Structures are given as C-alpha cells and as structure tokens.
Amino acid sequence: MRPVTIVGVTNDTRHGGMEKPPEPEVYLPMAQLPQLETKIIVRADGDVALLSQAMRNAVTATDKDQPLFDVQTMEARAQASLGQRRLTTLLLMLFAMLAVLLAAVGVYGVFSYSVAQRTHEIAIRLALGSARTRVLRLVVVEASWLVAAGGIIGLAGAFFLSRLLRSMLVGVTAHDAVSLCAAWLVMTAVGIIASYAPAARASRVDPNALLHAE
C-alpha cells in the first residue's frame, strides 16, 4: 500500500441526507483520483446571482468547453433534501391535530355521560348544602386524575414506540423530553377543558326540581 500524507481534517459531511449520520471518508487530490464531474462549494457574501455569473465566467476563462450547471445555494439544497420529510411531518401534524380534536370530543362525550349518570348524586349533594363550586371541583379533580393516568400510559407507549420515528427525525431525539411533556400538557389541558363544561352544567342543576322529578 502506497503511503499518503494527511494535510488536514474537515468537518463531518452528510452525503446520504440530513437524517443519516456521517460516514468515514477520505478526500484525495484530483491528480490521484480523477472524476468525470466536480462539485465546487464556494463560501461568499453578496448576491447569489452575481456570484453564479462570476463562477461561470471563471470556468469559461479556464476552459470554455466545461459546462457549469446545477448551481444552488446550500440552503436550497438542504430544503430540497428535506422536502419529503417536511411533507410527511406536515401530514403527521395534521393527523395529530385531528387526533387531538377527536380526543377532545371523546373526552367531552365520556364525561358528559358520566356526569349525567351522577346527576342524582350531585342533586343530593347540593340539597344537603354542598357548595356548587365544591361540586364543580369534585368532578374536575376526578377528571384530572383520569386524564393524568391516561397521560402516563400514553407517555409509556410513546417511549416504547418512538423507535419507529427515529428515521423521520432531524435535530431531535426520539425520546425528546420537551416534546413529550408538551404533548402531555396539551392533552391534559384538553381533557380538563372538555370535562369542565359538563361539570359546570351539572353544578347549576336545581336539586329541588330534580329530586321531585325522581
């Protein structure tokens, strides 16, 4: 094996996409490893259009038969490489918003039914002198416990299923604590708000009229 001289070390480069880790590689001079085409990266300030024309002029001055094509900024290339991921993420976000809406409707329906089944109990509590705010707090606290239990189960499920999302994440880990806590807080807020309306309606019931009807 012919010995080579290392002249420097560069930063990591992701050739397979933003979501794939960089791989070990070695750069060799063109004289040692000729290529059919060459990619040139230029760092500069100013108008990109003017820079592109200046590059074309420089290449033409060196060899007028050499074409210069596919001139893009690094930002444009990064956006293009993440285009499919962005579309997939957007669809997931839309489905997640739909899931939150369905969850809110489901929680509201469940607690409305639960409160309706306890209307007689609530009327007795009010007739015995319990304050309406206390009845309201009782129902909301019970709902909060159920929502918290569901959140814990959901976080556990997300932790074990997050490995399925690793190939779609760039810049964050599959077990990102901030994202998981934010999702839990959102669902907790949705659950509490969804349970507040039926609880408030039940606390305004007329106990005398209800008990006479019974």
Secondary structure, DSSP 8 states (H G I E B T S, - for coil): --------------SS-TTS---------TTTS--SS--------S-HHHHHHHHHHHHHHH-TT--------HHHHHHHHTHHHHHHHHHHHHHHHHHHHHHHHHHHHHHHHHHHHTHHHHHHHHHTT--HHHHHHHHHHHHHHHHHHHHHHHHHHHHHHGGGGGGG-SSS-TT-HHHHHHHHHHHHHHHHHHHHHHHHHHHT--HHHHHHH-
